[in-house]
Amino acid sequence: MDFEKSEKYQSARDSLPENLRPVFKRIVDEYAFHTHVKYGRGYVAYAVLAELVRNGWRPTEAHDD
């Protein structure tokens, strides 16, 4: 996606250990999708999402519908 070219995205991603980078990409993808649906654009605060991942955020596989 285009956000992967962003310096802010790359900086936030690179601040994480290699093993957390796929988790970061997933939360960015999901957050961008939902902000696009709700607000019409996929704004993401990459540093905030990186901090969430760094502090233990992980996706759940089961979703409550």
Backbone torsions as a table, in degrees:
resi	resn	phi	psi	omega
1	MET	NA	164.7	-177.5
2	ASP	-63.9	-32.1	-176.8
3	PHE	-63.1	-24.1	-179.8
4	GLU	-66.0	-17.0	177.2
5	LYS	-85.0	-14.0	-177.3
6	SER	-66.7	135.9	176.8
7	GLU	-62.8	-37.1	179.7
8	LYS	-66.2	-40.6	176.5
9	TYR	-61.3	-50.4	-177.1
10	GLN	-61.8	-40.1	179.3
11	SER	-64.2	-45.2	178.9
12	ALA	-65.1	-44.9	178.9
13	ARG	-60.1	-45.2	-176.9
14	ASP	-69.7	-15.6	177.9
15	SER	-78.3	-10.0	-178.5
16	LEU	-100.3	153.0	172.8
17	PRO	-64.4	154.9	-178.1
18	GLU	-50.9	-41.4	-175.1
19	ASN	-69.0	-17.6	179.4
20	LEU	-96.8	-9.0	-177.2
21	ARG	-64.4	-37.9	175.2
22	PRO	-65.4	-34.0	176.9
23	VAL	-65.3	-43.5	178.0
24	PHE	-60.3	-46.0	179.6
25	LYS	-60.3	-39.7	-179.1
26	ARG	-65.4	-45.5	-179.5
27	ILE	-67.0	-36.2	176.3
28	VAL	-63.3	-47.0	179.2
29	ASP	-57.8	-48.3	-177.4
30	GLU	-67.5	-42.9	-179.2
31	TYR	-64.6	-44.4	179.4
32	ALA	-62.1	-41.2	178.8
33	PHE	-59.8	-48.9	-176.3
34	HIS	-69.5	-35.1	176.3
35	THR	-70.9	-31.7	176.5
36	HIS	-66.6	-45.2	179.4
37	VAL	-63.0	-45.4	-174.1
38	LYS	-79.7	-37.8	-172.4
39	TYR	-118.7	-4.6	178.1
40	GLY	87.0	-0.5	174.0
41	ARG	-151.2	151.9	-173.0
42	GLY	-94.7	53.2	179.5
43	TYR	-63.8	136.7	178.3
44	VAL	-138.9	133.7	172.2
45	ALA	-93.1	90.5	-172.6
46	TYR	-57.5	-41.8	-178.5
47	ALA	-63.3	-36.6	178.7
48	VAL	-67.1	-45.2	179.6
49	LEU	-65.2	-37.5	176.2
50	ALA	-62.3	-39.6	178.4
51	GLU	-65.1	-40.2	176.5
52	LEU	-59.8	-45.6	179.2
53	VAL	-63.4	-44.8	-179.9
54	ARG	-59.5	-33.7	-177.7
55	ASN	-91.6	9.7	170.3
56	GLY	113.6	0.0	178.9
57	TRP	-62.0	132.5	174.6
58	ARG	-140.6	147.5	179.3
59	PRO	-70.4	149.9	171.6
60	THR	-97.7	148.4	-179.8
61	GLU	-86.6	-30.0	178.3
62	ALA	-94.2	130.9	-179.7
63	HIS	-113.1	138.8	174.0
64	ASP	-83.1	123.0	-179.2
65	ASP	-96.4	NA	NA
